[in-house]
Amino acid sequence: MLAIHNIGELVVVPPGPIGGRSMRDLTRIALAAMLLDGERIAWFGPEPQLDAPTGGESIDACGGCVIPGLIDCHTHTVFAGTREAEFVQRIEGKSYAQIAEAGGGIRVTVDAVRSATCDRLVELALPRLQRMLHNGVTTVEIKSGYGLTVEDELKMLEAVRRLKELQPVELVATYLAAHTTPREFEGRPDDYLDMVLNESLLARIRDEKLAEFCDVFCERTAFDIEQSRRVLTTAKRFGLTPRLHADQITQMSATLLAGEVGAISADHLETIDDAGIAALKAAGCVAVLLPGCSFFLSVKQAPARRLLEADLPVAVATDFNPGSAMVESLPLVMHIACTQMRLTPAEALVAATANAAAAVNRHDRLGAIKVGMQADLAILDVPNHDQWMYEPGRNCVRTVLKRGRVVASND
Amino acid sequence: MLAIHNIGELVVVPPGPIGGRSMRDLTRIALAAMLLDGERIAWFGPEPQLDAPTGGESIDACGGCVIPGLIDCHTHTVFAGTREAEFVQRIEGKSYAQIAEAGGGIRVTVDAVRSATCDRLVELALPRLQRMLHNGVTTVEIKSGYGLTVEDELKMLEAVRRLKELQPVELVATYLAAHTTPREFEGRPDDYLDMVLNESLLARIRDEKLAEFCDVFCERTAFDIEQSRRVLTTAKRFGLTPRLHADQITQMSATLLAGEVGAISADHLETIDDAGIAALKAAGCVAVLLPGCSFFLSVKQAPARRLLEADLPVAVATDFNPGSAMVESLPLVMHIACTQMRLTPAEALVAATANAAAAVNRHDRLGAIKVGMQADLAILDVPNHDQWMYEPGRNCVRTVLKRGRVVASND
């Protein structure tokens, strides 16, 4: 048994998915304690009620707040190369087309990933995951989608598999070959999909457990509804759970498709309308918002409050990627959700824990403070979680536990 | 002599003030080296031209970018208490008046500061300054203004004086008794000003070198133009250089006053209009923008690009304070300036170095890479400064030098 005592505020996040209207109703126990039995939460409550076995290990939370470990449920953390030139061009007012003409855009990253070995991709991702962990993040979803050949997509998924063994952050792999059509298939997206939806390839991804989810960028400039349907239904037959990039730039009823294919999440939603919200509600999937992306690109945020009022389970993730969101800090993105989308700190916390766990199908085990749940925890350097969200730009995480063991400390 | 070699990019920021139209024209030397002679820059140039004395000390920049140490020219870093409850209320849609009625607002901080000893104020500010230093900040301006009695304002300035001796960040003190009228003088702002502009008090501040600048919050809810004029001209007679909070919420021609009293800077400027820009240009003072404040409050940003086009020397600072900008990271605020105000990374860098130095009257010594200037430097973990601005939420600073000595390292 490991005891955590002297907790200033224990935020009792219940298991997800949690509908938007209930997301701010969190029980907070002041002066709390916890007992961990191996990987699991065995007990929690007010400290005076703690009946700790003598001689056990213990951690002094020093009056800090304790929350579930954060879950970043939408990222592109495996990549090579950086695109700061494009960042500057965008500030200077260059359009997407001008940037692409000047050699920018996603294809820069595709070229860099294709040129990199799997070892190099692993080497580049390791310090990113290490920094995420030090920000309190204990689970990260990572998508392929910068290889865009059979070999390079498999290389990205293989990099994620190796990363699982090299560091403590739990990784969730998503197959996103349908990210964009590569230049060698320009004008022939269906031929490209023939290649990346090849049955023996999908069987291999399933059999080698290289991915749990399949994603598609459903967008005017990427794949249309019909193509997206094909991607998700084909992959589903091979055991990959559907999820999709929906309504980011163009509103094209992708949320209807989400319901139709049984997607676990619909992500982005910057341009979602009332019909889309109704479709999402009917679909029963998690609405994953990416406020760091809109912030980074200086474009409109998704209508978060309308989604919450519709009682949808809302999650928040970084979308960490080198083109549209070079933001690896989930706490910073949660702060952006607070000030730019008007989520309360409680809503932002549920969005990055319980509901993010639901978006990666781990809500039976992760993202909540409940007896029997996995002891993935962050101990903060501030006495309450409101104060954490109120201080962007400062890492308020002191200690991080994964499966009941201390895996990072910022002392 | 201390050599810094293997610099991926040396950003040659010239001494300030630099007019807006020239702020993005920075010389960058690839594969550079520097020589420091004690506290000063003795030489810099392409590494192959380095003629380092044998046996001297050296620092390997590991291909990282080198920039002048950052200067945060507008902060309220000395304070007690936090106001996260108010942060949450604001997100929930409460108005300023409702928050004040619920016991929030600046008076919460005033009460906390009045209750704190000078020792306690020092103890609270030390870790903040330490974290700022680790973000590459080597000089910080700090205002009084939460005491609002003679004794408590002196206590705040005394705290700044003690902090100068306890840590390496260079501090610049500003007397801001005219921050707001305290409740015991409600309805009698002129009586309050009689007290804090008392001649023997101002003489003491001058003689004991407790402050270099005098600031006033010129705003409908604080002090009007006539009162602000009185504050700044009176203080100026005692050697305190004027600066002012202008055009934050209400456009009331404070920039005209800036010119009239010879202010070194006019700060905030969220509501500045064309006449104000012309007045500021005529006044010859630095325009200090505080994008972290508008971001934190979710309100409109100052029209930065119009100020730059008018060729005004623009600075950027955090406004770090517990009410309207709990943001201590100047690099994060510079990123916000890039994405939310459309400053290029080069403009943001000049704004937080050369022009910030001009705003605190240290441009003869600080904020630039030039032979003879003080060796306040930050060595980054990224090869160019564009990449630094492109990665918010990650501390890219590796090593910080103040007066030619290493004072912080993030290895």
Chai-1 contact restraints between the chains, C-beta under 6 A:
chainA,res_idxA,chainB,res_idxB,connection_type,confidence,min_distance_angstrom,max_distance_angstrom,comment,restraint_id
A,T82,B,Q387,contact,1.0,0.0,6.0,A-B,restraint_1
A,E84,B,D386,contact,1.0,0.0,6.0,A-B,restraint_2
A,E84,B,Q387,contact,1.0,0.0,6.0,A-B,restraint_3
A,E84,B,Y390,contact,1.0,0.0,6.0,A-B,restraint_4
A,F87,B,Y390,contact,1.0,0.0,6.0,A-B,restraint_5
A,V88,B,T344,contact,1.0,0.0,6.0,A-B,restraint_6
A,V88,B,D386,contact,1.0,0.0,6.0,A-B,restraint_7
A,I91,B,C338,contact,1.0,0.0,6.0,A-B,restraint_8
A,I91,B,R342,contact,1.0,0.0,6.0,A-B,restraint_9
A,I91,B,T344,contact,1.0,0.0,6.0,A-B,restraint_10
A,S298,B,T339,contact,1.0,0.0,6.0,A-B,restraint_11
A,M326,B,Y390,contact,1.0,0.0,6.0,A-B,restraint_12
A,M326,B,E391,contact,1.0,0.0,6.0,A-B,restraint_13
A,V327,B,P392,contact,1.0,0.0,6.0,A-B,restraint_14
A,V327,B,G393,contact,1.0,0.0,6.0,A-B,restraint_15
A,E328,B,R394,contact,1.0,0.0,6.0,A-B,restraint_16
A,S329,B,G393,contact,1.0,0.0,6.0,A-B,restraint_17
A,L332,B,G393,contact,1.0,0.0,6.0,A-B,restraint_18
A,C338,B,I91,contact,1.0,0.0,6.0,A-B,restraint_19
A,T339,B,S298,contact,1.0,0.0,6.0,A-B,restraint_20
A,R342,B,I91,contact,1.0,0.0,6.0,A-B,restraint_21
A,T344,B,V88,contact,1.0,0.0,6.0,A-B,restraint_22
A,T344,B,I91,contact,1.0,0.0,6.0,A-B,restraint_23
A,D386,B,E84,contact,1.0,0.0,6.0,A-B,restraint_24
A,D386,B,V88,contact,1.0,0.0,6.0,A-B,restraint_25
A,Q387,B,T82,contact,1.0,0.0,6.0,A-B,restraint_26
A,Q387,B,E84,contact,1.0,0.0,6.0,A-B,restraint_27
A,Y390,B,E84,contact,1.0,0.0,6.0,A-B,restraint_28
A,Y390,B,F87,contact,1.0,0.0,6.0,A-B,restraint_29
A,Y390,B,M326,contact,1.0,0.0,6.0,A-B,restraint_30
A,E391,B,M326,contact,1.0,0.0,6.0,A-B,restraint_31
A,P392,B,V327,contact,1.0,0.0,6.0,A-B,restraint_32
A,G393,B,V327,contact,1.0,0.0,6.0,A-B,restraint_33
A,G393,B,E328,contact,1.0,0.0,6.0,A-B,restraint_34
A,G393,B,S329,contact,1.0,0.0,6.0,A-B,restraint_35
A,G393,B,L332,contact,1.0,0.0,6.0,A-B,restraint_36
A,R394,B,E328,contact,1.0,0.0,6.0,A-B,restraint_37
